[in-house]
C-alpha cells in the first residue's frame, strides 16, 4: 500500500483533497517560475481557452467560442484548408499595487486555438458575429461536400 501525505486520504479527509490539489498547483507554479522565470498560469493553455462547440448542418459548419470580456478587435481569425485559427489576447486590468488576491482564476495573456473541421470548407464564405461574449463563426461547405438528394425512379 502506498503511504505518504498525498495518498493518506482517510487521515487527510476528502474535504481536504481539493485543498491539497490547490497546494500542489501552487508548488508547480513556483517550480516553473524558478525554472522558466514565468508562472505556469501566465499563459492560457491552448485547448482550454476559448472553449468551443462545433456543429454542422447540410450547408455549414458552426463554431461557437466563449470569449467573455474580449472585443472583436482583440481577435484574429483565419481559415486555411480545413482549419480555423482563433488567436488574440485577453486583457484584464490590474487591480492595483496593494491588492491581495484570495483566488485568481482569470488570467490575461495571449491565446491561440486551431480547430480542424471534419470536412472541406469554402474559405470565401465565412461569417463571424460576437454577441454577449460568444463568437459564432459560420463556415460554408463547398458544393462538392454537400449531400445530394437522389430521386429513385419506378421501373
N, C-alpha and C positions, 0 to 999 in steps of 0.2 A: 504494500500500500504506500502511496506517495504521502509524504509528510512535508510540512512546511507551512508558512503563513498563508500562501495563496490557496493551497489545497485543503486546509483545515477548516472546511465550511461549517461543520457543526459548532466549533468553538467561535468562529468568526460571526456566524449568523447570516442568514440570507439577506437581511436588510443592509448589511454592511458590504455585500458583494459589489453593488454598484459604486459605493464609495471607494472600494479597493480598486475597481477598474478605472475610476477617475484618477486615483493616485498614480497608477501605472502610466496612464496617458500623460500626466504632468511630468513624470520622470522621463518618459520617452521624448517629450518636448525639450526638457533640459539637456538630455543626451544629444539630440540633433542640433540644438543651438550651440552646444560646445563643439561638436564636430564640424558643422557647416556654417556657424555664425548666424543662423537664421532659425527661428522656431518652426517646427514642422507644420504648425497650424497657420503659418503666414500665407501659404498658397492654398487655394481651394482645389482639392484634388479633382482631376478630370474623372468623369463618370459619376460624380456625386452632385456637382453643381454645373449647370442647372439640371434639375430633374425634368425628364421629358416623357411624354406619351406619344407613341407613333401609331397612327391608324391609317386605313385606306378605304376607298370605295372603288367603284369601277373606273372613275376618271382621274382621281387624285390621291396623293399621299398627304397626310396631315401630321405636322409635328407641332406639338404644344409644349412650350418650355416655360417653367416658372422662373421669373426673373424679378422678384419684388425689389422695388426701390431703384431699379435701373432704368434709365431713359433710353429711347431708341438711338440717341446719338452716341451712347456708350457701347453699342453693339455693332460688330462687323459680321456679316453673313455672306457666305459664298457657296455656290453649288458647282460640283465637278463630277463628271461620270455619274455614279450612283450615290455620291456623298453630299452631305450638307454640313458645313462647318459654322459653328456659332462661337465667336470669341468676343471678349470685351473685358471690362473692368468694373468691379463692384467697388464703389467708393462710399465709405462710411465715415462721417465727420468725427473728428477727435472729440472726446468727451471733456477734455481739459487736463491740465497738469496734475491737479490734486485729487483726481478721481480714483477711487479704489474699486476695482471690479470684484464682484462676488461670483459672477459667472459670465463668460464671454464665449458665445457660440457663433455669433455673426461676425465673420471676418471680411475684411476688404482685400482686394487684390485682383490680379488678372485671372481669367478663366478661359478655358477652351473646351469645346465639346464637338467631336466629329462623329457624325451619325451616318452609317451606311444604310441606305434604304434597300428593301428587298428586291426591287426591280429597277429598270431603266427609268430615267426622268427626263422631262423636257425642260432644260435649263432656261429656256426663253419664256416659260410660263410659270413664274414663281410669284406669289403674293404673300406679303407679311404684314401682320397687324399686331399691335400691342394694346391690350385692354386690361386694366387693373392688374398689371404686373405679369400677365400671361401673354407670351409671344405665340401667335398662331401662324404657322407657315403652311401655305397651300402650294403643293408642287404637282403640276400636271404630269400625267403619264403620257408617253408618246403614243400616237395612234397604233403603232405596231404592237404595243404592250396591252392595249385594251382588249377585253374579251369580245369575240364576235359571235353574234347570235346566228345560229344556223337553222334554217327552216327545213323541216322534213316533209318531203312531198309523198303523197299517197301513190302507190304503184297502180 
